[in-house]
Amino acid sequence: MTADELKHTITQGLPCQHITLEGDGRHWYATIVSAEFEGCRLIKRHQKVYATLGEKIKTDEVHALSMKTFTPAEWAQQAEA
């Protein structure tokens, strides 16, 4: 799987204001900004992202996804820091 394919998969299931991906095709690191994360605890945010992967995570097409998740307001604070 390429970064573009993974990005497309995630953004099809989760509206993202920003997403960056780095990885080797199986192990990925993502930074994801979405308004869908408003009011969600960290585990719920990750569950929302994993839900977009569906069978890809179950069949090991995406072996590992490490992520940082932000709301748009949190992301704006990161930019100011």
Backbone atoms as SQL, in Angstrom:
CREATE TABLE atoms (id INTEGER PRIMARY KEY, chain TEXT, resi INTEGER, resn TEXT, atom TEXT, x REAL, y REAL, z REAL);
INSERT INTO atoms VALUES
  (1, 'A', 1, 'MET', 'N', 0.837, -1.177, 0.000),
  (2, 'A', 1, 'MET', 'CA', 0.000, 0.000, 0.000),
  (3, 'A', 1, 'MET', 'C', 0.883, 1.242, 0.000),
  (4, 'A', 2, 'THR', 'N', 0.512, 2.206, -0.805),
  (5, 'A', 2, 'THR', 'CA', 1.258, 3.469, -0.867),
  (6, 'A', 2, 'THR', 'C', 0.639, 4.479, 0.089),
  (7, 'A', 3, 'ALA', 'N', 1.370, 5.546, 0.353),
  (8, 'A', 3, 'ALA', 'CA', 0.865, 6.617, 1.212),
  (9, 'A', 3, 'ALA', 'C', -0.387, 7.239, 0.602),
  (10, 'A', 4, 'ASP', 'N', -0.406, 7.412, -0.710),
  (11, 'A', 4, 'ASP', 'CA', -1.586, 7.992, -1.371),
  (12, 'A', 4, 'ASP', 'C', -2.806, 7.093, -1.216),
  (13, 'A', 5, 'GLU', 'N', -2.604, 5.778, -1.337),
  (14, 'A', 5, 'GLU', 'CA', -3.723, 4.839, -1.171),
  (15, 'A', 5, 'GLU', 'C', -4.252, 4.861, 0.256),
  (16, 'A', 6, 'LEU', 'N', -3.346, 4.896, 1.213),
  (17, 'A', 6, 'LEU', 'CA', -3.766, 4.934, 2.615),
  (18, 'A', 6, 'LEU', 'C', -4.477, 6.252, 2.931),
  (19, 'A', 7, 'LYS', 'N', -3.946, 7.342, 2.428),
  (20, 'A', 7, 'LYS', 'CA', -4.577, 8.651, 2.637),
  (21, 'A', 7, 'LYS', 'C', -5.983, 8.647, 2.046),
  (22, 'A', 8, 'HIS', 'N', -6.133, 8.106, 0.853),
  (23, 'A', 8, 'HIS', 'CA', -7.440, 8.041, 0.211),
  (24, 'A', 8, 'HIS', 'C', -8.411, 7.207, 1.048),
  (25, 'A', 9, 'THR', 'N', -7.953, 6.081, 1.547),
  (26, 'A', 9, 'THR', 'CA', -8.800, 5.212, 2.365),
  (27, 'A', 9, 'THR', 'C', -9.281, 5.936, 3.617),
  (28, 'A', 10, 'ILE', 'N', -8.377, 6.601, 4.312),
  (29, 'A', 10, 'ILE', 'CA', -8.744, 7.307, 5.544),
  (30, 'A', 10, 'ILE', 'C', -9.693, 8.456, 5.244),
  (31, 'A', 11, 'THR', 'N', -9.382, 9.257, 4.225),
  (32, 'A', 11, 'THR', 'CA', -10.210, 10.437, 3.950),
  (33, 'A', 11, 'THR', 'C', -11.569, 10.085, 3.359),
  (34, 'A', 12, 'GLN', 'N', -11.718, 8.894, 2.791),
  (35, 'A', 12, 'GLN', 'CA', -13.030, 8.458, 2.316),
  (36, 'A', 12, 'GLN', 'C', -13.979, 8.202, 3.481),
  (37, 'A', 13, 'GLY', 'N', -13.426, 7.794, 4.614),
  (38, 'A', 13, 'GLY', 'CA', -14.264, 7.475, 5.766),
  (39, 'A', 13, 'GLY', 'C', -14.264, 8.514, 6.862),
  (40, 'A', 14, 'LEU', 'N', -13.365, 9.497, 6.756),
  (41, 'A', 14, 'LEU', 'CA', -13.234, 10.501, 7.813),
  (42, 'A', 14, 'LEU', 'C', -12.841, 11.828, 7.183),
  (43, 'A', 15, 'PRO', 'N', -13.711, 12.832, 7.287),
  (44, 'A', 15, 'PRO', 'CA', -13.334, 14.137, 6.730),
  (45, 'A', 15, 'PRO', 'C', -12.131, 14.718, 7.490),
  (46, 'A', 16, 'CYS', 'N', -11.072, 15.000, 6.766),
  (47, 'A', 16, 'CYS', 'CA', -9.833, 15.492, 7.379),
  (48, 'A', 16, 'CYS', 'C', -9.489, 16.879, 6.844),
  (49, 'A', 17, 'GLN', 'N', -9.102, 17.754, 7.742),
  (50, 'A', 17, 'GLN', 'CA', -8.615, 19.066, 7.331),
  (51, 'A', 17, 'GLN', 'C', -7.130, 18.989, 6.968),
  (52, 'A', 18, 'HIS', 'N', -6.449, 17.993, 7.537),
  (53, 'A', 18, 'HIS', 'CA', -5.021, 17.817, 7.279),
  (54, 'A', 18, 'HIS', 'C', -4.671, 16.358, 7.565),
  (55, 'A', 19, 'ILE', 'N', -3.815, 15.797, 6.742),
  (56, 'A', 19, 'ILE', 'CA', -3.320, 14.447, 6.993),
  (57, 'A', 19, 'ILE', 'C', -1.945, 14.303, 6.363),
  (58, 'A', 20, 'THR', 'N', -0.998, 13.803, 7.139),
  (59, 'A', 20, 'THR', 'CA', 0.317, 13.460, 6.612),
  (60, 'A', 20, 'THR', 'C', 0.604, 12.014, 6.998),
  (61, 'A', 21, 'LEU', 'N', 1.284, 11.322, 6.114),
  (62, 'A', 21, 'LEU', 'CA', 1.618, 9.921, 6.337),
  (63, 'A', 21, 'LEU', 'C', 3.068, 9.668, 5.989),
  (64, 'A', 22, 'GLU', 'N', 3.718, 8.877, 6.814),
  (65, 'A', 22, 'GLU', 'CA', 5.067, 8.408, 6.538),
  (66, 'A', 22, 'GLU', 'C', 5.075, 6.921, 6.843),
  (67, 'A', 23, 'GLY', 'N', 5.802, 6.166, 6.049),
  (68, 'A', 23, 'GLY', 'CA', 5.878, 4.746, 6.335),
  (69, 'A', 23, 'GLY', 'C', 6.556, 3.962, 5.239),
  (70, 'A', 24, 'ASP', 'N', 6.572, 2.642, 5.449),
  (71, 'A', 24, 'ASP', 'CA', 7.272, 1.755, 4.533),
  (72, 'A', 24, 'ASP', 'C', 6.341, 0.840, 3.741),
  (73, 'A', 25, 'GLY', 'N', 5.053, 1.113, 3.783),
  (74, 'A', 25, 'GLY', 'CA', 4.099, 0.280, 3.064),
  (75, 'A', 25, 'GLY', 'C', 3.283, -0.610, 3.973),
  (76, 'A', 26, 'ARG', 'N', 3.804, -0.912, 5.147),
  (77, 'A', 26, 'ARG', 'CA', 3.073, -1.723, 6.130),
  (78, 'A', 26, 'ARG', 'C', 3.008, -1.039, 7.483),
  (79, 'A', 27, 'HIS', 'N', 4.062, -0.338, 7.862),
  (80, 'A', 27, 'HIS', 'CA', 4.129, 0.373, 9.133),
  (81, 'A', 27, 'HIS', 'C', 4.029, 1.867, 8.836),
  (82, 'A', 28, 'TRP', 'N', 3.036, 2.509, 9.443),
  (83, 'A', 28, 'TRP', 'CA', 2.749, 3.898, 9.106),
  (84, 'A', 28, 'TRP', 'C', 2.716, 4.785, 10.342),
  (85, 'A', 29, 'TYR', 'N', 3.057, 6.045, 10.128),
  (86, 'A', 29, 'TYR', 'CA', 2.930, 7.089, 11.135),
  (87, 'A', 29, 'TYR', 'C', 2.076, 8.194, 10.505),
  (88, 'A', 30, 'ALA', 'N', 1.002, 8.584, 11.181),
  (89, 'A', 30, 'ALA', 'CA', 0.078, 9.576, 10.626),
  (90, 'A', 30, 'ALA', 'C', -0.158, 10.731, 11.592),
  (91, 'A', 31, 'THR', 'N', -0.335, 11.912, 11.016),
  (92, 'A', 31, 'THR', 'CA', -0.846, 13.067, 11.740),
  (93, 'A', 31, 'THR', 'C', -2.159, 13.420, 11.060),
  (94, 'A', 32, 'ILE', 'N', -3.239, 13.400, 11.834),
  (95, 'A', 32, 'ILE', 'CA', -4.573, 13.577, 11.264),
  (96, 'A', 32, 'ILE', 'C', -5.315, 14.672, 12.030),
  (97, 'A', 33, 'VAL', 'N', -5.866, 15.610, 11.275),
  (98, 'A', 33, 'VAL', 'CA', -6.670, 16.690, 11.850),
  (99, 'A', 33, 'VAL', 'C', -8.083, 16.564, 11.299),
  (100, 'A', 34, 'SER', 'N', -9.045, 16.459, 12.205),
  (101, 'A', 34, 'SER', 'CA', -10.443, 16.323, 11.777),
  (102, 'A', 34, 'SER', 'C', -11.378, 16.924, 12.809),
  (103, 'A', 35, 'ALA', 'N', -12.398, 17.610, 12.330),
  (104, 'A', 35, 'ALA', 'CA', -13.439, 18.139, 13.214),
  (105, 'A', 35, 'ALA', 'C', -14.225, 17.001, 13.864),
  (106, 'A', 36, 'GLU', 'N', -14.169, 15.819, 13.263),
  (107, 'A', 36, 'GLU', 'CA', -14.851, 14.644, 13.815),
  (108, 'A', 36, 'GLU', 'C', -14.285, 14.251, 15.177),
  (109, 'A', 37, 'PHE', 'N', -13.112, 14.749, 15.525),
  (110, 'A', 37, 'PHE', 'CA', -12.490, 14.420, 16.796),
  (111, 'A', 37, 'PHE', 'C', -12.971, 15.303, 17.946),
  (112, 'A', 38, 'GLU', 'N', -13.751, 16.339, 17.633),
  (113, 'A', 38, 'GLU', 'CA', -14.250, 17.243, 18.678),
  (114, 'A', 38, 'GLU', 'C', -14.985, 16.445, 19.752),
  (115, 'A', 39, 'GLY', 'N', -14.609, 16.669, 21.005),
  (116, 'A', 39, 'GLY', 'CA', -15.276, 16.025, 22.124),
  (117, 'A', 39, 'GLY', 'C', -14.930, 14.563, 22.326),
  (118, 'A', 40, 'CYS', 'N', -14.001, 14.036, 21.538),
  (119, 'A', 40, 'CYS', 'CA', -13.627, 12.618, 21.646),
  (120, 'A', 40, 'CYS', 'C', -12.338, 12.452, 22.442),
  (121, 'A', 41, 'ARG', 'N', -12.316, 11.415, 23.252),
  (122, 'A', 41, 'ARG', 'CA', -11.084, 11.055, 23.933),
  (123, 'A', 41, 'ARG', 'C', -10.145, 10.406, 22.918),
  (124, 'A', 42, 'LEU', 'N', -8.890, 10.282, 23.288),
  (125, 'A', 42, 'LEU', 'CA', -7.868, 9.765, 22.378),
  (126, 'A', 42, 'LEU', 'C', -8.244, 8.397, 21.804),
  (127, 'A', 43, 'ILE', 'N', -8.708, 7.486, 22.628),
  (128, 'A', 43, 'ILE', 'CA', -9.036, 6.148, 22.147),
  (129, 'A', 43, 'ILE', 'C', -10.156, 6.186, 21.111),
  (130, 'A', 44, 'LYS', 'N', -11.139, 7.051, 21.312),
  (131, 'A', 44, 'LYS', 'CA', -12.248, 7.170, 20.357),
  (132, 'A', 44, 'LYS', 'C', -11.750, 7.739, 19.027),
  (133, 'A', 45, 'ARG', 'N', -10.821, 8.675, 19.081),
  (134, 'A', 45, 'ARG', 'CA', -10.242, 9.245, 17.859),
  (135, 'A', 45, 'ARG', 'C', -9.551, 8.147, 17.054),
  (136, 'A', 46, 'HIS', 'N', -8.759, 7.338, 17.749),
  (137, 'A', 46, 'HIS', 'CA', -8.042, 6.257, 17.068),
  (138, 'A', 46, 'HIS', 'C', -9.011, 5.229, 16.513),
  (139, 'A', 47, 'GLN', 'N', -10.081, 4.943, 17.245),
  (140, 'A', 47, 'GLN', 'CA', -11.088, 4.004, 16.759),
  (141, 'A', 47, 'GLN', 'C', -11.737, 4.515, 15.480),
  (142, 'A', 48, 'LYS', 'N', -11.972, 5.823, 15.410),
  (143, 'A', 48, 'LYS', 'CA', -12.564, 6.407, 14.202),
  (144, 'A', 48, 'LYS', 'C', -11.631, 6.216, 13.000),
  (145, 'A', 49, 'VAL', 'N', -10.342, 6.395, 13.205),
  (146, 'A', 49, 'VAL', 'CA', -9.381, 6.213, 12.116),
  (147, 'A', 49, 'VAL', 'C', -9.304, 4.735, 11.736),
  (148, 'A', 50, 'TYR', 'N', -9.179, 3.864, 12.728),
  (149, 'A', 50, 'TYR', 'CA', -9.107, 2.423, 12.431),
  (150, 'A', 50, 'TYR', 'C', -10.364, 1.937, 11.710),
  (151, 'A', 51, 'ALA', 'N', -11.505, 2.522, 12.031),
  (152, 'A', 51, 'ALA', 'CA', -12.752, 2.119, 11.362),
  (153, 'A', 51, 'ALA', 'C', -12.689, 2.392, 9.863),
  (154, 'A', 52, 'THR', 'N', -11.944, 3.408, 9.443),
  (155, 'A', 52, 'THR', 'CA', -11.837, 3.708, 8.011),
  (156, 'A', 52, 'THR', 'C', -11.022, 2.642, 7.285),
  (157, 'A', 53, 'LEU', 'N', -10.179, 1.934, 8.003),
  (158, 'A', 53, 'LEU', 'CA', -9.309, 0.937, 7.384),
  (159, 'A', 53, 'LEU', 'C', -10.004, -0.395, 7.144),
  (160, 'A', 54, 'GLY', 'N', -11.031, -0.679, 7.930),
  (161, 'A', 54, 'GLY', 'CA', -11.812, -1.891, 7.739),
  (162, 'A', 54, 'GLY', 'C', -10.969, -3.131, 7.585),
  (163, 'A', 55, 'GLU', 'N', -11.161, -3.835, 6.487),
  (164, 'A', 55, 'GLU', 'CA', -10.472, -5.102, 6.223),
  (165, 'A', 55, 'GLU', 'C', -8.966, -4.936, 6.033),
  (166, 'A', 56, 'LYS', 'N', -8.532, -3.755, 5.653),
  (167, 'A', 56, 'LYS', 'CA', -7.103, -3.539, 5.394),
  (168, 'A', 56, 'LYS', 'C', -6.271, -3.778, 6.650),
  (169, 'A', 57, 'ILE', 'N', -6.821, -3.442, 7.808),
  (170, 'A', 57, 'ILE', 'CA', -6.096, -3.679, 9.056),
  (171, 'A', 57, 'ILE', 'C', -6.268, -5.140, 9.483),
  (172, 'A', 58, 'LYS', 'N', -7.438, -5.693, 9.229),
  (173, 'A', 58, 'LYS', 'CA', -7.707, -7.081, 9.624),
  (174, 'A', 58, 'LYS', 'C', -6.901, -8.081, 8.793),
  (175, 'A', 59, 'THR', 'N', -6.688, -7.764, 7.517),
  (176, 'A', 59, 'THR', 'CA', -5.958, -8.675, 6.631),
  (177, 'A', 59, 'THR', 'C', -4.455, -8.393, 6.615),
  (178, 'A', 60, 'ASP', 'N', -4.024, -7.452, 7.455),
  (179, 'A', 60, 'ASP', 'CA', -2.607, -7.116, 7.590),
  (180, 'A', 60, 'ASP', 'C', -2.051, -6.342, 6.395),
  (181, 'A', 61, 'GLU', 'N', -2.929, -5.808, 5.542),
  (182, 'A', 61, 'GLU', 'CA', -2.458, -4.945, 4.444),
  (183, 'A', 61, 'GLU', 'C', -1.802, -3.698, 5.037),
  (184, 'A', 62, 'VAL', 'N', -2.384, -3.209, 6.124),
  (185, 'A', 62, 'VAL', 'CA', -1.773, -2.162, 6.945),
  (186, 'A', 62, 'VAL', 'C', -1.438, -2.860, 8.259),
  (187, 'A', 63, 'HIS', 'N', -0.172, -3.108, 8.484),
  (188, 'A', 63, 'HIS', 'CA', 0.226, -3.873, 9.661),
  (189, 'A', 63, 'HIS', 'C', 0.165, -3.032, 10.936),
  (190, 'A', 64, 'ALA', 'N', 0.625, -1.776, 10.843),
  (191, 'A', 64, 'ALA', 'CA', 0.659, -0.918, 12.027),
  (192, 'A', 64, 'ALA', 'C', 0.438, 0.535, 11.612),
  (193, 'A', 65, 'LEU', 'N', -0.334, 1.233, 12.418),
  (194, 'A', 65, 'LEU', 'CA', -0.580, 2.655, 12.190),
  (195, 'A', 65, 'LEU', 'C', -0.451, 3.374, 13.519),
  (196, 'A', 66, 'SER', 'N', 0.593, 4.160, 13.630),
  (197, 'A', 66, 'SER', 'CA', 0.809, 4.996, 14.801),
  (198, 'A', 66, 'SER', 'C', 0.322, 6.387, 14.418),
  (199, 'A', 67, 'MET', 'N', -0.393, 7.046, 15.314),
  (200, 'A', 67, 'MET', 'CA', -0.968, 8.325, 14.894),
  (201, 'A', 67, 'MET', 'C', -1.027, 9.359, 16.001),
  (202, 'A', 68, 'LYS', 'N', -1.016, 10.596, 15.556),
  (203, 'A', 68, 'LYS', 'CA', -1.334, 11.746, 16.393),
  (204, 'A', 68, 'LYS', 'C', -2.594, 12.336, 15.791),
  (205, 'A', 69, 'THR', 'N', -3.579, 12.584, 16.636),
  (206, 'A', 69, 'THR', 'CA', -4.859, 13.103, 16.155),
  (207, 'A', 69, 'THR', 'C', -5.155, 14.432, 16.833),
  (208, 'A', 70, 'PHE', 'N', -5.667, 15.373, 16.048),
  (209, 'A', 70, 'PHE', 'CA', -5.950, 16.713, 16.534),
  (210, 'A', 70, 'PHE', 'C', -7.289, 17.204, 16.009),
  (211, 'A', 71, 'THR', 'N', -7.955, 18.023, 16.796),
  (212, 'A', 71, 'THR', 'CA', -9.090, 18.793, 16.279),
  (213, 'A', 71, 'THR', 'C', -8.481, 19.985, 15.537),
  (214, 'A', 72, 'PRO', 'N', -9.250, 20.677, 14.706),
  (215, 'A', 72, 'PRO', 'CA', -8.699, 21.860, 14.041),
  (216, 'A', 72, 'PRO', 'C', -8.164, 22.904, 15.028),
  (217, 'A', 73, 'ALA', 'N', -8.847, 23.099, 16.151),
  (218, 'A', 73, 'ALA', 'CA', -8.386, 24.077, 17.154),
  (219, 'A', 73, 'ALA', 'C', -7.065, 23.631, 17.784),
  (220, 'A', 74, 'GLU', 'N', -6.950, 22.351, 18.090),
  (221, 'A', 74, 'GLU', 'CA', -5.701, 21.828, 18.649),
  (222, 'A', 74, 'GLU', 'C', -4.558, 21.970, 17.655),
  (223, 'A', 75, 'TRP', 'N', -4.846, 21.717, 16.393),
  (224, 'A', 75, 'TRP', 'CA', -3.854, 21.831, 15.328),
  (225, 'A', 75, 'TRP', 'C', -3.385, 23.269, 15.188),
  (226, 'A', 76, 'ALA', 'N', -4.322, 24.205, 15.279),
  (227, 'A', 76, 'ALA', 'CA', -3.958, 25.622, 15.197),
  (228, 'A', 76, 'ALA', 'C', -3.044, 26.010, 16.361),
  (229, 'A', 77, 'GLN', 'N', -3.290, 25.470, 17.548),
  (230, 'A', 77, 'GLN', 'CA', -2.440, 25.731, 18.699),
  (231, 'A', 77, 'GLN', 'C', -1.037, 25.165, 18.476),
  (232, 'A', 78, 'GLN', 'N', -0.951, 24.006, 17.835),
  (233, 'A', 78, 'GLN', 'CA', 0.354, 23.410, 17.531),
  (234, 'A', 78, 'GLN', 'C', 1.162, 24.327, 16.612),
  (235, 'A', 79, 'ALA', 'N', 0.468, 24.925, 15.649),
  (236, 'A', 79, 'ALA', 'CA', 1.144, 25.803, 14.684),
  (237, 'A', 79, 'ALA', 'C', 1.670, 27.067, 15.362),
  (238, 'A', 80, 'GLU', 'N', 0.952, 27.516, 16.388),
  (239, 'A', 80, 'GLU', 'CA', 1.361, 28.729, 17.091),
  (240, 'A', 80, 'GLU', 'C', 2.530, 28.483, 18.032),
  (241, 'A', 81, 'ALA', 'N', 2.679, 27.263, 18.486),
  (242, 'A', 81, 'ALA', 'CA', 3.710, 26.946, 19.476),
  (243, 'A', 81, 'ALA', 'C', 5.096, 26.921, 18.879);
